[in-house]
Amino acid sequence: MLTLDKITSQQAIDLEDKHGAHNYHPLPVVLSKGEGVHVWDVEGKKYYDFLSAYSAVNQGHCHPKIVNAMSRQAETLTLTSRAFHNDMLGRFEKYITDFFQFDKVLPMNTGAEAVETAIKIARKWAYEVKGVEETEAQIIVANNNFHGRTTTVISFSNDENARKNFGPFTPGFIKIPYDDIQALEKAITSSKNIAGFLIEPIQGEAGVYTPADDYMSKAKELCNKHNVLFMADEIQTGIARTGSLLAVCGNCNCENHCERQSTYSRPDILILGKALSGGAYPVSAVLADNHIMNVIKPGQHGSTFGGNPVAAAVGMAALEVIKEEKLAQNSRKMGVLFRSELNKYIENSTIVKLVRGRGLLNAIVINDSQDSSTAWDICMALRDNGLLAKPTHGNIIRFAPPLVMNKEQLLDCVSIITKTLKQFEK
């Protein structure tokens, strides 16, 4: 079968099933086109995308500015490796560090790579700056976290499906309950070897679990007090998804850049990915100030593709779109509308317990057990009605449309969701 031959949805699914590793369980829909908030399957049916590739497509599918930047650079120079300089990397590094107000950036490709990079930086900082004895550094993490699926990351995961038969695991991590300041303080003060606290400002994969409004600021204060690095994994929550540039800003109403970062909950290490590419090309980054980032010396960390010219061009364009189109502000406004409209339905619903989230990262909790198929069945019905979403943790459905969504489109989507839910009311 030639790559340009017409293919049916079932043929595409069968090819994946036969020739691909079965490491995902996708909703049975085969997409071939995307534009803005919409995607189309190979038969031409149009859908609202309410997952945004796990928040990688915040700027909307195939945003022309991002695609043009990628195309222009791809025609000129795609890769040099870091054996040589290229004329795009320095521009990107200046742009992103100015944008997020950090001294330095270490560019990588995927979110999991960025998390691994942050862990290495934190450990090296602990040994060379804080004075922790080598190999004794510990990093505090939260229960029900999701930071990727590398061997190191699953070492501190609660997801037994991701862990079983993949050991032995990497030591050096302390797990505590999420959104529990007392537990964090106890963990930090229990050992002189704590290098950092790695946290998602909102736990997306866990079901869009949103902590108390002051959790991030209090966690940052504790880290500052005890010389522990506050490490924010904003791969899914960052870059305007939750209604502010970074989710660590909580319910801050600052426009684009958060003027309160330095005194509020500015991370010591900021981890970005997904929407840093606008969904066009793998781009991730770890940002920190000089006193942290300067522990990394030549040959100690890297990636052949990290910081390549195409990624640099795409990353700058993706961030420009966020700023120029005021997507943080739109996410905030549309998120308030979305939760308000769904709450009207939930008041009289027996199938939905609640809606929660911030900005346009939201979830509904289905009134059924985690091992039931109800949430999956609802997502199948949503697909049939023209909207694509996916369950997480069994009985939770995450809703995360592109941030370019307007009011008319959002209300249309609310109508589809409520109409679908009515099919499942008891």
N, C-alpha and C positions, 0 to 999 in steps of 0.2 A: 504494500500500500504506500503510495507516494505521499509526501507530507502535505501536499495541497489538494489531494483527493477529498471529495465530500465524504463526511463520516456521520453516522447517526450517533445519538447519545449512547445507545446500548452497545454499539461497536466500540466506542471510546472506553466505556466502562469495562467491557470484556478484555480489551487490550491491556488496560492497567492491571486488571485482576490476574491475567496470565503472566505478564512480563515484569510487573513491578512488585517490590517488597510490600507486604501488607501492613505497613506501619501507620496508616491512617484509616479512618472509617468515615469517608466523606458523605455528605448528603447526596443522593443520587440525582445530580443535575450536572450537565456538562456545558461549561461556558466557553464561548468563543469570541465575545466582544464586550467591551466595557466603555462607558462614557459618562462622566459625572457620577451621579448616584445610581445609575442603571447598569445592568449587565444583561446579555442576551445569550440564550443557549444555542446549540448548533441547529436546532429546528426553527430558530427565530423568535422564540417566546421571550418577552421582556420582563425583567424583574427589578424590584428595588433591592439593592445590596445593603443588608443590615448587619454585616460583619466587617466589611472594609478590610478583608485580608488580615484580620486580627489587629485592626487599626493601622495597618501599613498604608492604606489608601485614604488618609485623612483629606488630602487635597482633591479627591475625586479621581475616578478612573481616567487614565490617559490624559492628564492635564496637559494642554498644549505647550505651556511654558516649560514644564519638566521634560516632556518628550522631545521638544526642540533642542533643549540644552543637551540631552543625551545624544540625540542624532548628530548634532553639529560636532560634538567632541568625538564621537565614535568614528566620524569620517576623517579625523585629524590624527589622533593618537589615543590608543586605548589602554596600553599597559607598558610600563617600563620596569616594573618591580621597584623596590626601594634601593636597588643597587645604584640608581642614578636619580637625580632630581628631575621633576617635570614641572612645567610652567603653570599647572593648575593647583597643585597640592597646597602650596603656601597661601594662595588666595583663599582657598577653602578654609584652611586653618585659621587665618585671620578673621574671615567672615563668621565662622561658627563660634570662635572664642569671644569675639565682640558681641555676638548675638546673645549668648548665654552668660557673658561676663565672667569668664575664666581665663587664666593665663595660658593654658596649654590644652591641646587635644591629642589623643592617640587614636587615629582612625582605623577601624576594622571593617568587617563585611556584614556579619550576622549578629543578632542580638546575643546569642549564646557565647560567641567569641568575645563580645564586649564585656559580658559578665565575667568570663574567665580572666580577661585582661584586668578588670577592676580588682578581682581577688588577688592576682599576682602583685599588682601595685600596692594594695593595702598590706599584704604580708611583707613585702620588701621595705615599705615605709616603717612598719613595726620594728623590723630588725635594725635598720640603719638610722632611723630617726628617733623612734620612741625608746629603743633599747631593749626590746624583747629578745630573749635568747633564741637563736636560730632553731627552727622547726617547732617552736612552742607557740606560735601565734594562733589566736582563735578569732573567728568571725561569728558574730551573733546573727541569726536569721529567724524568720517567723514561721510558725506552723502554717501549713497549707500554702506555702509559697510556690510560685512558678517562675523560675529564672532560666529555664531551658532544659535540655535533656542530655548534656554531656555527662561523662562519668563523674566529674567533680560535682556538678550541680545536683545530680540525682542523689549524691551522697547525703545531702541535707534536705531531701524532698520527703513529704508524707505520702506521696502517690506510690503505693505499692505496685501498681501496674507498671510504672516507669522504672521501679527499682528491682523487682524480682528477677533473679538470675543474671544480674549485671554486676555483681560485686566481684572482688572486694572494693570497698568504698573508701573515699578520701577522708582522712580525719581532719580535725581542726575547726569544727563548727558546733555551735551551741544553739539549739532550737528553743524558742520561747513562744508563748501565745501571742497572736497578733492583737494589736490595739490594747496592749496592757503595759502601761508605763511602769508599774511597780515591778513587773517581771523583768523588764528591760534594765531597770536600775539594779535589781538584785544580780542579774547576769553580769552587768558591767563591773560592779563592785566585788564580784566573787573572785576575780582573777586580775593580776597585773599584766596578763598576756593578751588582753583583748585588743585586736587591731582595728576592727570596724564593726559597724552594724549595717547589714545589707537588707534593704527593705523596699517593697513596692508600696508607693503611696496609696494606691487602691489595688486590692488583689483581684485582678481581672479574671484569671483562669479559675479562681476559687468561687466565682459567681458574682463578680463586681461587689466585693465586700468592702464597704467604705468605712474607715475608722472615724473616731471622734474628731471634730474640727481642730482640736488643739493637740492631737496626737503627734503630728510631725514636728511641730514647734517644740513640744516638750522633749521629744526624742533627740532633736538637735541640741537642745540645751544640756541634756545629760551627756551626750557625746562630747560637747565642748568642755564641760566641767571635768571629764575624766580622760581627756586626750585620746578619744576614740574617733575614728573616721566615720562620718555619717554618709553612707553610700546609698544613693537613690537610684533604683532601677526604674527608669521612666521609659522603657522600651515600648510598652503598650500605652501608658497613661500620659506620656509627655507630648510635646509639640501640639498643643491646643486641644487635645482630645477631651479633656475634662472641663473646659471653659476658662482655663488660664494656661499660660505658656507651659508651665510645669505643674503637675498635680501636687507637688510638695507645698505649693502656695495655698492649698486648701481652698476656701471659698473667697480668696482674694479677688477683688474686682478690678485690679490693675489692667490696663490695656496693653496687650502684646508683651512687653517686658515688665517684669515685676519689680517695681522700685523698692519693695520691702525685702527682697531676697537676702541681702546682707545681714539683716537683723531678724528675719523671720525664720526660715528653715532652709536656707541655701545649703545644698549638699557640699560635702568636701570632695566627693567623687560623684559625678553625674554620668549615668549610663543611658545612652540613646540608641535607637535603631528604628526599624519599621518605617514610620512616617518621615524619617530623615531622608528617605528615598522617594517619598510620594508613591511608593509601590512600583517604581520603574526599574530599579536596579539595587542590588544589595549594598547598603551603606549603614554602618554603625559607628559609634564613637564613644570614647571615654574622655571626660573633661575633668580637669583638676588644676589647682594653682601650682606654682613652681615648687613650693616646699614639699609637695607630694609627688608631682610628676617627675621631678628631676632625679628621683631614685632610679629611673629606668635609663640604662646606658646602652650604647650600640651592641647589638648581638643578643640582648637579653629578652627581647620580645619582638614579634613582627608577623607579617603576613605578606605573601607575594602580591595579593590583590589589594591589601589594605592601603587606602590613600591613592588609588589609581586615578588617572585623569578623568575618566568617565564618572566615577563615583564622586569626585570633587565637584564636577560641573552639575551633576544631578542634585547633590546635597545643597549646594547654594541656591539652585532654582527652587527646590522644595521648600526651603525656609523663607525665600522671598515671597512665595505664594501665600504662606501662612500669614506673613506680615501685611502684604499688600491687600489681601482679600479679607482681612480682619476675621480670620477663622476661629480664633479663640473666643471672640465676642459672639460670633454666630453660634458656636457650640454651646456657650453658656445660655444664650437666649432660647435656642431650640430645645435644649435639655430641660429647662424649666417648663416649657410648653408640653413637651412629651410626657413628663412625669405627671403634670397636672391633668392632662387629658386621660391618661391611663388610670390615675387614681379615681377619677369619676366612674370609670367602669368597674374598678376593683371593689368599690363600696358595696356593690350588689352581686359580686361574683363568688361562686363557690370553687372555681377552678384555679384562681390566682390569689395567692396570699398577699403579695406586696410587690411594689416596684421600687428599686433603689438605684442610686448612681449619682453621677455628677457630670455636668456637661452632656455630651452625647456618648458617654459610656454608661450604659444602664442594663438592668436585668430584671426579669420578673421571676418570682419563685412560684412554681406550680404546686398546687395543693395535692401532692401525691408523694410516695416514697421515692428515694433516690434510685432504687433499683427497678422502678416502673418504666414503662415505655411511653408514658403520657407526653413528656416534653418532646421526645423525638417525634411522636405522632403529630403533635401540634406543629412542629417545624415542617413536617411533610405537608400538612394542610396549608401552612403559610406559603410554601413553595407553589402549591397548586393555585393559590390565590394571588401569586405574583410578588412574593417577598421572601428573601432568603435570610435565614438566621440559623443558629446552631445551638444545641443544648451544651451545657457544661455542668459537671457534677450531678448528672442524672436528672434532677428535677428543676434545673435553672436554665432559662433561656437568655442569652446575652444579646443585647441590641446595640449595635455600634455602626450607624450609617456614616458615609463620608460627611465631612464637616461643611461641605458646600451645599448641603440640603437646605431648601427654603421652606417657608411656613406652609405654603400650599402643598408641597410634596410631603412634608411631615404629617400634616393632617390627613392626607390621603393614606399614608402608611398606618397611622393610628386607626383609621377606619378599617383597613385590611386586617390589622391585628385583632381588633375587637370583634369584627365579624367572624374571624377564625376561632377565637376563643369561645364564642357563643356555641359553636358546634360541639364543644366539649363540656359545657356546663351540665352539672348533674341534676 
